[in-house]
Amino acid sequence: MEQRNRSELRKKIMTILYQVNVYKKNKMEYDVEEVMKEVLPVENEFVKEIVFGVLTYQNEIDELANEYMKDWTIDRLGNTDQAILRMGIYELMYTDTPEIVCINEAIELAKDYSDDDVRKMINSVLDRVYHKKIGEEDERR
């Protein structure tokens, strides 16, 4: 039950991040709290943590994404694809959600909302980020 619920919440997070991205690109004013309320009327800690986490660490997340994309940059992806990839990277790097869950959830969203090439790219980038993270954890031991 918890997992299915989280999957639904990740769809909401994707929508919120998508909206914020559109506002930013169009240099429109927005209030993240208001965007969250429009998408999800009930306050949710998981949603807040991920949304604010992605927005807080967006530069670092985008740098990581760009580092692992071949001949491509995250800002060339569609808004939905950017939202999925940023959320996936954030969850992988900054939360204690099991890595396999972070990757699978992002891929499931990409299956529904991205084309095949982008889905494969998201999978590849998350896989590389995962291996980088594992490598860093091994070095610390």
C-alpha positions as CSV (number, residue, x, y, z in Angstrom):
1,M,0.0,0.0,0.0
2,E,2.7,2.5,1.0
3,Q,4.6,2.0,-2.2
4,R,1.5,2.5,-4.4
5,N,0.7,5.6,-2.5
6,R,4.3,6.9,-2.9
7,S,4.0,6.2,-6.7
8,E,0.9,8.3,-6.9
9,L,2.7,11.0,-4.9
10,R,5.7,11.0,-7.2
11,K,3.2,11.7,-10.1
12,K,2.1,14.8,-8.2
13,I,5.7,15.8,-7.5
14,M,6.5,15.4,-11.2
15,T,3.5,17.7,-12.0
16,I,4.6,20.3,-9.4
17,L,8.2,20.3,-10.7
18,Y,6.9,20.6,-14.2
19,Q,4.8,23.6,-13.3
20,V,7.7,25.3,-11.5
21,N,9.9,24.7,-14.5
22,V,7.4,26.3,-16.8
23,Y,7.0,29.3,-14.6
24,K,10.8,29.7,-14.3
25,K,11.3,29.4,-18.1
26,N,8.7,32.0,-18.8
27,K,10.0,34.2,-16.0
28,M,6.6,34.2,-14.3
29,E,6.2,34.7,-10.6
30,Y,5.1,31.7,-8.6
31,D,4.8,30.5,-5.0
32,V,6.0,26.9,-4.6
33,E,3.5,26.3,-1.7
34,E,0.6,27.5,-4.0
35,V,1.7,25.3,-6.8
36,M,1.8,22.3,-4.4
37,K,-1.7,23.2,-3.1
38,E,-3.1,23.3,-6.7
39,V,-1.7,19.9,-7.5
40,L,-2.2,18.3,-4.1
41,P,-4.7,20.0,-1.8
42,V,-3.6,18.0,1.2
43,E,-0.2,18.7,2.7
44,N,2.2,15.9,2.5
45,E,5.7,15.7,4.0
46,F,7.0,13.4,1.4
47,V,5.9,15.7,-1.4
48,K,7.3,18.7,0.4
49,E,10.6,17.1,1.1
50,I,11.2,16.0,-2.5
51,V,9.9,19.2,-4.2
52,F,11.9,21.5,-1.9
53,G,14.9,19.2,-2.1
54,V,14.9,19.2,-5.9
55,L,14.6,23.0,-6.0
56,T,17.3,23.5,-3.3
57,Y,19.8,21.2,-5.0
58,Q,18.8,21.8,-8.6
59,N,22.2,23.1,-9.7
60,E,24.0,20.1,-8.3
61,I,21.4,17.7,-9.7
62,D,21.6,19.3,-13.1
63,E,25.4,19.1,-13.1
64,L,25.2,15.4,-12.2
65,A,22.7,14.8,-15.0
66,N,24.8,16.7,-17.6
67,E,27.9,14.8,-16.5
68,Y,26.2,11.5,-17.4
69,M,24.3,12.5,-20.6
70,K,26.0,11.8,-23.8
71,D,26.0,14.8,-26.1
72,W,23.0,16.2,-24.4
73,T,22.1,18.5,-21.4
74,I,19.1,18.4,-19.1
75,D,17.8,21.7,-20.2
76,R,17.2,20.3,-23.7
77,L,14.8,17.7,-22.3
78,G,11.1,18.4,-22.1
79,N,9.8,19.8,-18.8
80,T,8.2,16.5,-17.8
81,D,11.4,14.6,-18.5
82,Q,13.4,17.1,-16.5
83,A,11.1,16.7,-13.6
84,I,11.4,12.9,-13.6
85,L,15.1,12.9,-13.9
86,R,15.6,15.6,-11.2
87,M,13.3,13.8,-8.8
88,G,15.1,10.5,-9.5
89,I,18.6,12.0,-8.9
90,Y,17.4,13.8,-5.8
91,E,15.9,10.7,-4.3
92,L,19.1,8.7,-5.1
93,M,21.5,11.2,-3.7
94,Y,19.7,12.9,-0.9
95,T,17.2,10.5,0.6
96,D,17.3,7.1,2.2
97,T,14.8,5.6,-0.2
98,P,16.3,2.4,-1.5
99,E,18.3,3.0,-4.7
100,I,16.4,0.4,-6.7
101,V,13.1,2.1,-5.7
102,C,14.3,5.5,-6.8
103,I,15.4,4.2,-10.2
104,N,12.3,2.0,-10.8
105,E,9.9,4.7,-9.8
106,A,11.6,7.2,-12.2
107,I,11.5,4.6,-15.0
108,E,7.8,3.8,-14.4
109,L,7.0,7.6,-14.7
110,A,9.2,7.8,-17.8
111,K,7.4,4.8,-19.4
112,D,4.1,6.7,-19.0
113,Y,5.2,10.3,-19.8
114,S,8.4,10.1,-21.9
115,D,9.3,8.7,-25.2
116,D,11.5,5.6,-25.5
117,D,14.8,7.3,-26.1
118,V,14.3,9.7,-23.2
119,R,13.2,6.8,-20.9
120,K,16.5,5.0,-21.9
121,M,18.5,8.1,-21.2
122,I,16.9,8.6,-17.8
123,N,17.6,5.0,-17.0
124,S,21.2,5.3,-18.1
125,V,21.8,8.5,-16.1
126,L,20.2,7.2,-12.9
127,D,22.3,4.0,-13.3
128,R,25.5,6.0,-13.6
129,V,24.5,8.3,-10.6
130,Y,23.8,5.2,-8.6
131,H,27.2,3.7,-9.4
132,K,28.9,7.0,-8.6
133,K,27.1,7.1,-5.2
134,I,28.1,3.4,-4.5
135,G,31.7,4.1,-5.4
136,E,31.8,7.1,-3.1
137,E,30.3,5.1,-0.2
138,D,32.8,2.4,-0.8
139,E,35.7,4.9,-0.6
140,R,34.4,6.2,2.7
141,R,34.5,2.7,4.3
